[in-house]
Amino acid sequence: MELSLNFDSKPDITVKKTMYTGSAYRGMTERESIFDPVNAILYTYEPENADTSKIILCVGGCCADPSDYAPLLKNLMKDGYTSLILESNADDIRFTSEFWNSTFFRPFMMRVIYKNDSERYKKLSEEFYNKKIIEAQVLIDIAKKQYPDSTFYLLTDDFPAGIVESTFPDYTNIFLELDGCGLIALTKPLEASLVHPERWGRKNREESFMLPERLSEYIKKIVGN
């Protein structure tokens, strides 16, 4: 599986691939949830002469989709930031898999489909987010082996409040959301109260809308130079 990011300007980007063999959550059928072996590939986008003491880990859902994140990564890497993206083999499981991308299984759709079946909704929601936690853990484990002396920042999206900071308390978390057309929207540190702006409401959508250039500046303030 090759990822295509179009970087028009220097510095040159070195793409490293690290193989990982382990187990990860595959998805939920109507009757059971299962864990399957996964051969994952960690794609490391490292600018020339990059300082790898601070690394941004793109964790979860859309964060693993380079088509959505190319503008953001481009702006960050122009300033020497290293970003890591995890994807699995292209055979039948990706961490952006059919389960992940299925509208049917997305929580906001589940609230509609199972509005009269709260237990069913709860179970599916838990499975959905459990998968994302495993995805994040796999990425962290690989990254720590590849860059044992680095400080990591988790770039996450679409987690409910409390999950990431309680699961990974030793990491600085940067929360963001993508809107429907793939542009970068509101970001905030997970240390603050976390709400999903699209689903839980925000006073002024335009106030929270951030273009990739603005978002990269926001992230750099958190990560530091």
Buried (B, 14 or more C-beta within 10 A) or exposed (E): EEBEBEBEEEBEBEEEEBEBEBEBBBBBEEEEBEEEEBEBBBBBBBBEEBEBEBBBBBBBBBBBBBEBBBBBBBBBBBBBBBBBBBBBBEEEBBBBBEBBEEEEBBBEEBEEBBEEEEEEBEBBBEBBBBBBBBBBBBBBEBBEEBBEEBEBBBBBBBBBBEBBBEBBEEBBBBBBBBBEEEBBBBBBEBEEEBBBBBEEEBEEEEEBBBBBEEBBBBBBEBBEE
